[in-house]
């Protein structure tokens, strides 16, 4: 007990904090289906709320861009090799695959849609 144990713990924390992993960004590739789905979502919402449509589309793109530095950000999907990134506060899921140094955005699903097999 005393001050000795606290100093040692602080030194350990400082030492651990200095180690950094180098993150190598990956390339993001949008499938034709994913691009079409993003356009469809934006167009559907824009019929009633153009500003909300732009905001949601931008949010989806920002989430996808985050995959450059963190390709395993989403949860494991229901199919092998497919990952799911939830667009918080919305019913949308971004489905993607990590293929080496490439992240393939397969599609964007609304949770009310029937799921089909991802290619």
TIDO-580292 format. One record per residue: residue number from 1; residue in three letters; x, y, z negated of N, C-alpha, C in turn. Coordinates in steps of 0.2 Angstrom, whole numbers. Example, Ala and Ser with C-alpha at 12.3 -4.5 7.8 and 13.67 -1.06 7.14 Angstrom:
2
  marpa  vose    n_X    n_Y    n_Z   ca_X   ca_Y   ca_Z    c_X    c_Y    c_Z
      1   ALA     66    -28    -39     62    -22    -39     66    -16    -39
      2   SER     64    -11    -35     68     -5    -36     64      0    -39
***
This chain:
119
  marpa  vose    n_X    n_Y    n_Z   ca_X   ca_Y   ca_Z    c_X    c_Y    c_Z
      1   UNK      4     -6      0      0      0      0      4      6      0
      2   UNK      2     12      1      6     18      2      6     21      9
      3   UNK     11     25     10     12     28     16     16     24     21
      4   UNK     19     20     19     23     16     24     19     12     29
      5   UNK     14      9     27     10      5     32      6     10     37
      6   UNK      4     16     35      1     20     39      6     23     45
      7   UNK     12     24     43     17     27     47     18     21     53
      8   UNK     19     15     50     20      9     55     15      9     60
      9   UNK      9      9     57      3      8     62      3     14     67
     10   UNK      4     20     65      5     26     70     10     25     75
     11   UNK     16     22     73     21     21     78     19     16     83
     12   UNK     15     11     80     13      5     85      8      8     90
     13   UNK      4     12     87     -1     15     92      2     20     97
     14   UNK      7     24     95     10     28    100     14     24    105
     15   UNK     17     18    103     21     14    107     16     11    112
     16   UNK     11      8    110      6      5    115      3     10    119
     17   UNK      2     16    117     -1     21    122      4     23    127
     18   UNK     10     22    127     15     24    132     15     20    138
     19   UNK     13     13    137     13      9    142      7     10    147
     20   UNK      8     11    153      3     13    158      3      8    164
     21   UNK     -2      6    166     -3      1    172     -3      6    178
     22   UNK      0      4    183      0      7    190     -6      5    193
     23   UNK    -10      9    195    -16      7    199    -15      8    206
     24   UNK    -16      3    210    -15      4    218    -22      4    221
     25   UNK    -24     10    224    -30     11    226    -32      6    232
     26   UNK    -38      4    233    -40     -1    238    -43      3    243
     27   UNK    -44      0    249    -48      3    254    -55      1    254
     28   UNK    -60      6    255    -67      5    255    -69      4    262
     29   UNK    -73     -1    263    -76     -2    270    -83     -3    269
     30   UNK    -87      1    272    -95      1    272    -97     -4    278
     31   UNK   -101     -9    276   -104    -13    282   -109     -8    285
     32   UNK   -111    -10    291   -116     -7    295   -123     -7    291
     33   UNK   -125    -13    288   -131    -13    284   -131     -8    278
     34   UNK   -125     -8    275   -125     -3    269   -125      4    271
     35   UNK   -122      6    277   -123     13    279   -131     14    281
     36   UNK   -134      9    284   -141     10    286   -145     10    280
     37   UNK   -144      6    275   -148      7    269   -147     13    265
     38   UNK   -141     16    265   -140     23    262   -144     28    266
     39   UNK   -144     28    272   -148     32    277   -155     32    275
     40   UNK   -158     25    275   -165     24    274   -167     27    267
     41   UNK   -163     25    262   -165     28    255   -165     35    255
     42   UNK   -160     38    258   -160     46    258   -166     48    262
     43   UNK   -168     45    267   -173     48    271   -180     47    268
     44   UNK   -181     41    264   -187     40    261   -188     45    255
     45   UNK   -183     46    251   -184     50    245   -184     58    248
     46   UNK   -181     59    253   -181     66    256   -188     68    258
     47   UNK   -193     63    260   -199     65    262   -203     69    257
     48   UNK   -202     68    250   -205     71    245   -200     76    241
     49   UNK   -194     74    241   -189     78    237   -182     78    240
     50   UNK   -181     83    245   -175     83    248   -169     84    244
     51   UNK   -170     88    238   -164     89    234   -162     83    230
     52   UNK   -167     79    228   -166     73    224   -163     67    229
     53   UNK   -165     68    235   -162     63    240   -154     64    241
     54   UNK   -152     70    242   -145     72    242   -142     70    236
     55   UNK   -145     72    230   -141     70    224   -140     63    223
     56   UNK   -145     59    225   -144     51    224   -139     49    229
     57   UNK   -140     51    235   -135     49    240   -128     51    238
     58   UNK   -127     57    235   -120     59    233   -118     54    227
     59   UNK   -123     53    223   -121     49    217   -119     42    219
     60   UNK   -122     39    224   -120     32    226   -113     32    229
     61   UNK   -112     37    233   -105     38    237   -100     39    231
     62   UNK   -101     43    226    -96     44    221    -95     37    217
     63   UNK   -100     33    216    -99     27    213    -95     22    217
     64   UNK    -96     22    223    -92     18    228    -85     20    228
     65   UNK    -84     27    228    -77     29    228    -73     28    222
     66   UNK    -77     27    216    -74     25    210    -71     18    211
     67   UNK    -74     14    215    -71      7    216    -64      7    219
     68   UNK    -62     12    222    -55     13    225    -50     11    219
     69   UNK    -51     14    214    -46     14    208    -48      8    203
     70   UNK    -55      6    203    -57      1    199    -62     -4    203
     71   UNK    -59     -8    207    -63    -13    211    -67    -18    207
     72   UNK    -66    -19    201    -70    -24    197    -74    -20    192
     73   UNK    -76    -14    194    -80    -10    190    -87    -13    189
     74   UNK    -90    -16    194    -97    -19    193    -97    -26    190
     75   UNK   -102    -28    189   -103    -35    186   -103    -40    191
     76   UNK   -101    -47    189   -101    -52    194   -109    -53    196
     77   UNK   -109    -54    202   -116    -55    205   -119    -62    205
     78   UNK   -125    -63    207   -128    -70    207   -125    -74    212
     79   UNK   -121    -72    217   -118    -76    222   -110    -76    221
     80   UNK   -107    -81    222   -100    -81    221    -96    -76    226
     81   UNK    -92    -72    222    -88    -67    226    -91    -61    227
     82   UNK    -98    -60    225   -101    -54    226   -102    -50    219
     83   UNK   -100    -44    219   -101    -40    213   -107    -35    214
     84   UNK   -110    -33    208   -115    -28    208   -113    -22    204
     85   UNK   -114    -16    207   -113    -10    203   -120     -7    203
     86   UNK   -122     -6    196   -128     -3    195   -128      5    196
     87   UNK   -133      8    199   -133     15    200   -138     17    194
     88   UNK   -135     19    189   -138     21    182   -144     25    183
     89   UNK   -150     24    180   -156     28    180   -160     27    186
     90   UNK   -158     22    190   -161     21    197   -162     14    197
     91   UNK   -167     12    202   -168      5    203   -163      2    208
     92   UNK   -157      5    210   -153      3    215   -147     -1    212
     93   UNK   -145     -6    216   -138     -9    215   -134     -9    221
     94   UNK   -128     -8    220   -123     -8    226   -120    -15    226
     95   UNK   -120    -19    231   -118    -25    231   -111    -25    236
     96   UNK   -106    -28    233    -99    -27    236    -95    -34    235
     97   UNK    -90    -34    239    -85    -40    238    -78    -37    238
     98   UNK    -74    -39    234    -67    -37    233    -63    -43    237
     99   UNK    -60    -40    243    -56    -45    247    -49    -42    248
    100   UNK    -45    -44    243    -38    -42    243    -38    -35    241
    101   UNK    -35    -31    246    -34    -23    245    -40    -20    248
    102   UNK    -45    -23    249    -51    -20    252    -57    -22    248
    103   UNK    -62    -17    248    -68    -17    245    -73    -17    250
    104   UNK    -77    -22    251    -82    -22    257    -89    -20    253
    105   UNK    -92    -15    255    -99    -13    253   -104    -17    257
    106   UNK   -107    -22    254   -111    -26    258   -118    -23    260
    107   UNK   -121    -20    254   -128    -17    255   -130    -13    249
    108   UNK   -135    -10    249   -138     -7    243   -145     -9    242
    109   UNK   -147    -12    237   -153    -15    236   -157    -11    231
    110   UNK   -164    -11    232   -169     -8    227   -171    -14    223
    111   UNK   -171    -14    217   -173    -20    213   -179    -23    214
    112   UNK   -184    -19    217   -190    -22    219   -190    -27    226
    113   UNK   -185    -26    229   -184    -30    235   -182    -37    234
    114   UNK   -184    -41    239   -183    -48    238   -175    -49    240
    115   UNK   -172    -53    237   -165    -54    238   -164    -59    244
    116   UNK   -159    -57    248   -157    -62    253   -150    -63    253
    117   UNK   -147    -68    256   -140    -71    255   -136    -65    258
    118   UNK   -130    -64    255   -125    -59    257   -120    -62    261
    119   UNK   -119    -59    267   -114    -62    271   -107    -59    270
***
